[in-house]
């Protein structure tokens, strides 16, 4: 999946959504969705619906998914634009 889009002829980096990053982490893990469901307590149906973009997950489920996939969240803020620019 390409994370770059072209806008008015200029290349701009587009930030991936957190949900897209979680789906990628699921794909990159060596675990099946069945195994992830069993280890996290998230139903297979809920995990499948999340993975396919049809529903979200609760904070508890997201925490369990992060623990299962051994994820670390790194937070960065975009630099704010100054009023003069």
N, C-alpha and C positions, 0 to 999 in steps of 0.2 A: 504494500500500500504506500502510495506516494504522499508525503506530507508537505509537498510544495505545490502552490497554485500560481498561475500567472494572471496578473490583474493589470489591465491597461499597458501591457508590454513590459511591466516591471516584475521581477521575481520577488515574491514575498513568502516568508515562511509562515505556514498556517499551523497553529498549535493543535495537536490532537486532543480530542475530548477525553476526559477521564474514563468514560465508559469504553471508548475505543481502545485506550491503553489497557484496561482490564481485560477486554476480549483478547487483545494481543498477548497478554501475560498468560491467559488460559491456553491459547494456542501454543505458546512457547514452552509451557510446562510439559513434563513427560506424563502428566496425569490425565486420565480420561475424565469426562464430565461426570460420569457415574461415580468415580472415586472422589472427585471434588465434592460432589453432593453428599456422599457418605461422611467425608471428613469434616465438612462445614456444618452439616445439619440443614442445609438449604435443599429443598425438594428438587428432584431432577427437573420437574416441570417448571418451577420458578427459575432455576438456573438456565434452562433452555430458553425460556421466554426472555430473560435478561440478555442472554448471549445473542439472541436474534433481534433485539431492540424493541421488543413488544411490552416490556415492563421494567421497572426499576427494582432495586433491592433496598431493604431497610438498612439502617446504619449498622445494626448488629450483624446482618448478613454480609455487608461489605467488610466489616472488621474480620469476620470469620474467613472470608475469601482471601483477604490480605494475609492473614496468618498462615492459611493453608498454602498459598503460593509463595510465601516468604518474601513479601513485597515490602519495600521501604518507600515512603512517600517523601519526595523532595519538593518543597514549595518555593516558587519564585514569583515575584510580582513583575509585571511589565513596568518599564520606566515610565513615569508620568510625563506627559508632554507639557512643556512650559507654555505659559500663556502668550509669550511673545512669538512663538513659532507657528 
